[in-house]
Amino acid sequence: MPAFNPERLLIARRRRRQSSKGLAEQIGVTPVTLSRWENGATSPDNATVSRIADVLDFPVEFFTRDQCACPDIAGASFRSLTAMSAKERDAALAAGGLAYLFTDWIDERFDLPASDLIDLSAEDDPEAAAGAVRDAWGLGVAPVTDMIRLLEAHGVRVFSLAENTKNVDAFSCWRDETPFVFLNTFKSTEHSRFDAAHELGHLVMHKHGGPHAGREAEAEANRFASALLMPAQDILGRIRRVTGLTDLVLAKKRWGVSVAALAYRLHKLGILSDWQYRGLCIEMNQVGYRTSEPEGLSPERSQVWSKVFTDLWSERVTRDDIARDLCLPTSELENLVFGLTGQPQPATRGGRLSVVS
C-alpha cells in the first residue's frame, strides 16, 4: 500500500464529527496512538487503515493520496460562528477540503469563469460597497433573481453543505485567487440567498483581514447583503408605507428575501417606525415566520455544476467515476454539488464554460 497520509485521516475524522477519543475506541487503539498518526509521527499498518476506512466510511485509497488542504479557520468567514460547535465548524471546513479536491479535478478538464470580484477592503460603508458591486456587474437597481448564478458568473465557486444543523449557515474563503462560498441547503431559499450575499460581502470587503474581524465584520457583511439584495432606491420607489404583515409577505417576493430581512431593511430606511417594527417582529414570532418562511421560494441550484455534469454525462463519465478518481464516497460528492451528480437535465443557456482540450 502507498504511504499513509496523516492529513487525510484528520480530514475524514473531522468530516464525520468524530473525536480523537471516539475514533480511537472504535478502531481499538489509544487516543495517543491516533494522535501520533495524525501528526505524522508514526503510521498505522494496512489492516488498521482498513478499519479506519470502515469506521469513517471513506475508501481506503483516500488515506494514501497526495496532500489535501482544508480552508484555514483564520481565513474562512463563517456566519454565526459563535453558535456552532467546534465539531460542526471542523466538519464544514473538512467539506471545504473535499471541495478543493473536486475543484482541482474539474479545473484540469474545464475552463470555468475566472473571478472578477473587486477589492473593496478600503471601503468603510457596506451600503456603498454593495452599490459598487452592482455598478461593476451592471446590475442597476433591479432585484437579483438568482444569487448562486450571479456568484458563479463572476468566478465564485459555490458549493452546498449538507449539514443537517441550523448552526452552520454558510462560509466563504479565498484559495489563491479563487473565491469559494459554501451554503447550507438545510436552510430556506430566502435564508440561503441572504447567506450568499453575506459571504460575497466578506469576499470583497474582508479579503485582506486587518481591522475587520468578528462581530464587526459580521455586521458589515449583513449590511452589505441587505443593500445588495434590497437596493434603497428600489425599495423607496415601491414601498411608501406598510399596513401590516400581509404587506411584507407580498412585497418580499420581489427581492427574494425573508419577511424578517425585509422588515429590518424597511426599518433601517425609515419606512417602518420603531413602534411598527417592534410590533411586526412580535407578530412574526407569534405566527412562526422566524422559523418557517411563508410562501417560500424554490431552491436555487448551481448552473456551473449542472453544465459540468451534463458535459461529463455526454462522455459517459458518471458520478461513481469521479468519486473513484478522487477516492471519495459518492455521497460526499453529491453533498457538495447540490445533488446534481445524477443524469443531468439539459443545462440552461448562458455562462462561460468550455472543456479543456
Secondary structure, 3 states (H helix, E strand, C coil): CCCCCHHHHHHHHHHCCCCHHHHHHHHCCCHHHHHHHHCCCCCCCHHHHHHHHHHHCCCHHHHHCCCCCCCCHHHCEECCHHHCCHHHHHHHHHHHHHHHHHHHHHHCCEECCCCCCCCCCCCCCHHHHHHHHHHHCCCCCCCCCCHHHHHHHCCCEEEEECCCCCCCCEEEEEECCEEEEEEECCCCHHHHHHHHHHHHHHHHHCCCCCCCCHHHHHHHHHHHHHHHHCCHHHHHHHCCCCCCHHHHHHHHHHHCCCHHHHHHHHHHCCCCCHHHHHHHHHHHHHHCCCCCCCCCCCCCCCHHHHHHHHHHHHCCCCHHHHHHHHCCCHHHHHHHCCCCCCCCCCCCCCCCCEECC
